[in-house]
Amino acid sequence: MRRQDKEITDKNIIGEVLQRSELCRLGLTDDGEAYIVPVYFAYDGDFICIHSAPSGRKIDIIKRNNHVAFEIEFSNEIIKDEVPCKWTAKYQSVMGKGTITIENDIESKKHSLDLIMRKYGADTNLVYDRPNLSGIVILKLKIESLTCKQSGSWQVN
């Protein structure tokens, strides 16, 4: 990382950024062409769990090449200045790479969906029926490397 002064290495803060952030962008490679797709997700400490339809371009690409890059940010505010080139932003972000597996196991789907649904505000009593579970897959992104950085003043909760 070029700006060492902005790097976050504390695993608790990194985990907090991953928990608080709402959107993950997956970077895939489709026959040599870059393809980026935004997804909703949950982080369980080892994996990023992503809800997905069982078919489509994203799934086709992952079946051919399951190596991905990802970017997640928690952005708080734009900080303006009288001088346009001195505008900045207060943010925390995580970037990394890993491999994705496509999960079809019912219990794995339920566990991952519980994490995702609770992250976005669902009640604790979640019930899934088999037809709906059969119509989705869970993408499990195993994080192989990541970096985290921030700009601006942040307090640890």
C-alpha positions as CSV (number, residue, x, y, z in Angstrom):
1,M,0.0,0.0,0.0
2,R,1.4,3.3,-1.0
3,R,0.0,5.3,1.9
4,Q,1.1,3.4,4.9
5,D,-0.3,6.1,7.2
6,K,-3.8,5.1,6.0
7,E,-3.5,1.4,6.3
8,I,-5.6,-0.5,8.8
9,T,-4.1,-3.8,10.1
10,D,-6.2,-4.3,13.2
11,K,-8.4,-7.4,12.5
12,N,-11.2,-6.1,14.7
13,I,-11.5,-2.9,12.7
14,I,-11.3,-4.7,9.4
15,G,-14.1,-7.0,10.6
16,E,-16.1,-4.0,11.7
17,V,-15.7,-2.4,8.2
18,L,-16.9,-5.6,6.6
19,Q,-19.9,-5.9,8.9
20,R,-21.0,-2.2,8.5
21,S,-20.6,-1.9,4.8
22,E,-23.6,-2.6,2.6
23,L,-22.3,-3.4,-0.8
24,C,-19.5,-5.5,-2.2
25,R,-18.2,-5.2,-5.7
26,L,-16.9,-8.4,-7.3
27,G,-14.2,-8.1,-10.0
28,L,-14.3,-11.1,-12.4
29,T,-12.5,-11.9,-15.6
30,D,-14.7,-13.0,-18.5
31,D,-12.4,-14.3,-21.3
32,G,-9.8,-11.6,-20.7
33,E,-12.4,-8.9,-20.2
34,A,-13.0,-7.2,-16.8
35,Y,-16.5,-7.6,-15.3
36,I,-17.6,-5.9,-12.1
37,V,-20.8,-6.7,-10.4
38,P,-22.2,-5.2,-7.1
39,V,-23.6,-7.7,-4.6
40,Y,-25.1,-7.8,-1.1
41,F,-23.2,-9.9,1.3
42,A,-22.4,-10.9,4.8
43,Y,-19.0,-11.6,6.4
44,D,-18.6,-14.6,8.7
45,G,-14.9,-14.2,9.7
46,D,-13.5,-16.5,7.0
47,F,-15.8,-16.0,4.0
48,I,-17.9,-13.4,2.3
49,C,-21.3,-15.0,1.7
50,I,-23.3,-13.8,-1.3
51,H,-26.9,-14.6,-2.3
52,S,-27.3,-15.3,-6.0
53,A,-29.5,-16.6,-8.7
54,P,-28.3,-20.0,-9.9
55,S,-27.7,-18.8,-13.5
56,G,-26.5,-15.7,-15.3
57,R,-23.3,-14.1,-16.5
58,K,-21.8,-13.9,-13.0
59,I,-22.3,-17.7,-12.4
60,D,-21.1,-18.5,-15.9
61,I,-17.9,-16.6,-15.3
62,I,-17.3,-18.1,-11.9
63,K,-17.7,-21.6,-13.3
64,R,-14.9,-20.9,-15.8
65,N,-12.7,-18.9,-13.4
66,N,-13.4,-18.7,-9.7
67,H,-10.6,-16.3,-8.9
68,V,-12.0,-12.9,-8.0
69,A,-11.1,-9.5,-6.6
70,F,-13.4,-7.6,-4.4
71,E,-13.9,-4.1,-3.0
72,I,-16.0,-3.0,-0.1
73,E,-16.2,0.5,1.3
74,F,-17.8,2.3,4.2
75,S,-18.1,5.9,3.1
76,N,-19.1,8.5,5.5
77,E,-18.7,12.0,3.9
78,I,-17.2,14.2,1.3
79,I,-15.0,16.9,2.8
80,K,-15.0,20.0,0.7
81,D,-12.3,22.7,0.5
82,E,-12.1,26.1,-1.1
83,V,-9.5,24.6,-3.4
84,P,-11.1,22.0,-5.7
85,C,-8.0,19.7,-5.7
86,K,-8.1,19.6,-1.9
87,W,-11.5,18.0,-1.6
88,T,-11.2,14.6,0.1
89,A,-13.4,11.9,1.6
90,K,-13.8,10.3,4.9
91,Y,-14.0,6.5,4.3
92,Q,-12.8,3.0,5.2
93,S,-12.4,0.4,2.5
94,V,-11.3,-3.2,2.1
95,M,-9.9,-4.6,-1.1
96,G,-8.8,-8.2,-1.7
97,K,-8.8,-11.3,-3.7
98,G,-9.9,-14.9,-3.2
99,T,-11.8,-17.8,-4.7
100,I,-15.5,-18.4,-4.9
101,T,-17.3,-21.7,-4.5
102,I,-20.9,-22.2,-5.4
103,E,-22.9,-23.7,-2.5
104,N,-26.0,-25.7,-3.1
105,D,-26.2,-27.5,0.2
106,I,-29.5,-26.6,1.9
107,E,-28.0,-26.2,5.4
108,S,-25.1,-24.1,4.1
109,K,-27.6,-21.9,2.3
110,K,-29.7,-21.4,5.4
111,H,-26.7,-20.5,7.5
112,S,-25.4,-18.0,4.9
113,L,-28.9,-16.5,4.3
114,D,-29.4,-16.1,8.1
115,L,-26.1,-14.0,8.1
116,I,-27.1,-12.0,5.1
117,M,-30.7,-11.4,6.2
118,R,-29.7,-10.4,9.7
119,K,-27.1,-8.0,8.4
120,Y,-29.7,-6.1,6.5
121,G,-32.2,-6.0,9.4
122,A,-34.3,-9.1,9.2
123,D,-35.9,-10.5,12.4
124,T,-34.1,-13.4,14.2
125,N,-36.8,-16.0,13.4
126,L,-36.1,-16.8,9.8
127,V,-37.9,-19.6,8.0
128,Y,-37.0,-20.7,4.4
129,D,-39.0,-23.1,2.3
130,R,-37.4,-25.7,0.1
131,P,-38.7,-24.3,-3.2
132,N,-37.2,-20.9,-2.5
133,L,-33.9,-22.4,-1.3
134,S,-33.8,-24.5,-4.4
135,G,-34.0,-21.4,-6.6
136,I,-30.9,-19.7,-5.2
137,V,-27.2,-20.5,-4.6
138,I,-24.8,-19.0,-2.1
139,L,-21.4,-17.8,-3.4
140,K,-18.8,-18.3,-0.7
141,L,-15.8,-16.1,-1.3
142,K,-12.8,-17.5,0.6
143,I,-10.6,-14.4,1.3
144,E,-7.0,-15.1,0.3
145,S,-5.6,-11.6,0.9
146,L,-6.9,-8.2,1.7
147,T,-5.9,-4.7,2.6
148,C,-7.8,-2.1,4.5
149,K,-7.4,1.6,4.6
150,Q,-9.1,4.7,5.8
151,S,-9.1,8.4,5.3
152,G,-10.3,10.9,7.9
153,S,-10.7,10.6,11.6
154,W,-12.5,7.4,12.8
155,Q,-13.4,6.3,16.3
156,V,-13.4,2.6,17.1
157,N,-16.8,1.4,18.5
